[in-house]
Amino acid sequence: MGQDYIRLYRTGRGDKVIKLEKLVWADQWMTYYDLEVPHHRHWTKLKE
């Protein structure tokens, strides 16, 4: 997909965070695949 759409960042504590750079594209992708976009309270830490 490329860095224009999705990027991996590190927080000040060294945790990895995936950020969707184009939110309109992400919303359309989720709608196409009939998936729900999570809200802040639904976020989970990824296993290492």
ABEGO torsion letter per residue (X at the ends): XEAAABBBBBBAAGBBBBBBABAAAAAAAAAAAGBBBBBAAABBBBBX
